[in-house]
Amino acid sequence: MALGSIPTFLLFISTFFFMVLGDDAVGNSVKYPLVVSTWPFKEAVKAAWKAVDGGLSAVDAVVEGCSTCEELRCDGTVGPGGSPDENGETTIDALVMNGVTMEVGAVAAMRYVKDGIRAARLVMQHTEHTLLVGEKASVFAISMGLPGPSNLSSSESIEKWTKWKENHCQPNFWKNVVPAGSCGPYHPKGKVDVSEECTKTNLMGVAELRSSHISPHNHDTISMTVIDKMGHVAVGTSTNGATYKIPGRVGDGPIAGSSAYADNDVGACGATGDGDIMMRFLPCYQVVESMRLGMEPRAAAKDAIYRIARKFPNFVGAVFAVNKNGEHGGACHGWTFQYSVRSPEMDDVEVFTVFP
Ligand SMILES: *[C@@H]1O[C@H](CO)[C@@H](O)[C@H](O)[C@H]1NC(C)=O
């Protein structure tokens, strides 16, 4: 073979392999696996990366990642020991979704069990249901082998709650109730009650003053996407919800399409923020459907956030979007958002910052 024809020969060979293996196979080895998570929860991303790079499925890697955040009590808003409700109790919301089968497992307002994402996976893998709630979710999780019942309070969460009680249970999530500006029990404001009627104007004044002084609460959630070596997509979330929530409150965390969504044909999305508002818009479902119609991840993320901001200009929240090409982007409103990524071309987890 003449020396000059070697490059032509190599070109021919590589073209041949490209044609045989196809675009996906060649691309996949570079694009996948991939882990994306809300916030700089680096240890969680590392744990998911280790799992998926070692050959675990996307679902199992998501569980490893979110579970790490539960153990580390990331930001105090994931796992036990954070976000006390009005009774001082910590409860857990979590979800896992398999983008191949569209199966979902979730638990909400789960008491006495620390392992939210593992409980969610048990719901997905061992029941025909999607969502179990409250103490019944705890009984299920424990019966399926998770540790419990355990005390989910920590000295920090009890201290936080005690200070809140001393501050007349402010801030809280009530509206149009009396008494305003102090602890309950609360009653609807419209209710005719002589003693309440007399002080109504004053109490309403207090209520208005209060709401104008509330800053964004802690609403951080870990919402994670993993694409495994097979190119399979899964998402998971875990949170202990909003601090000082009314007992029984469930946020966006365990709601598929809101805090997270995955479809193997398209990609995935993760969300964090004011779940009470965000769950009315199913932003992650919106993101995935927009990408299905051809939008780039960042544009899809911005569109989903805009749809919420248009109706709730003061809402605080963020989403990230990932498509099957491994492209990602984020959008946020009311705060600066960060999300973490680990891909084959990175030496370590990289944190991306998104400004409102
Ligand atoms: C749970 O733990 C908290 C914080 O350590 C503690 O204050 C509380 O008394 C415990 N509750 C029970 C029922 O043991």
The ligand as a Tripos MOL2 file, in Angstrom:
@<TRIPOS>MOLECULE
LIG
   14    14     1     0     0
SMALL
NO_CHARGES

@<TRIPOS>ATOM
      1 C1        -36.8090   12.9530   68.8600 C.3       1 LIG1
      2 O1        -35.5300   13.6160   68.7970 O.3       1 LIG1
      3 C2        -35.5560   14.9600   69.2440 C.3       1 LIG1
      4 C3        -34.2130   15.6000   68.9560 C.3       1 LIG1
      5 O2        -33.1460   14.8160   69.3730 O.3       1 LIG1
      6 C4        -35.9520   14.9980   70.7040 C.3       1 LIG1
      7 O3        -36.0040   16.3360   71.1550 O.3       1 LIG1
      8 C5        -37.3170   14.3380   70.8960 C.3       1 LIG1
      9 O4        -37.6640   14.2750   72.2460 O.3       1 LIG1
     10 C6        -37.3290   12.9290   70.2980 C.3       1 LIG1
     11 N1        -38.6770   12.4110   70.3360 N.am      1 LIG1
     12 C7        -38.9690   11.2170   70.8180 C.2       1 LIG1
     13 C8        -40.4140   10.8410   70.7820 C.3       1 LIG1
     14 O5        -38.1170   10.4810   71.2630 O.2       1 LIG1
@<TRIPOS>BOND
     1     1     2 1
     2     1    10 1
     3     2     3 1
     4     3     4 1
     5     3     6 1
     6     4     5 1
     7     6     7 1
     8     6     8 1
     9     8     9 1
    10     8    10 1
    11    10    11 1
    12    11    12 1
    13    12    13 1
    14    12    14 2
@<TRIPOS>SUBSTRUCTURE
     1 LIG1         1 GROUP 0 **** ****
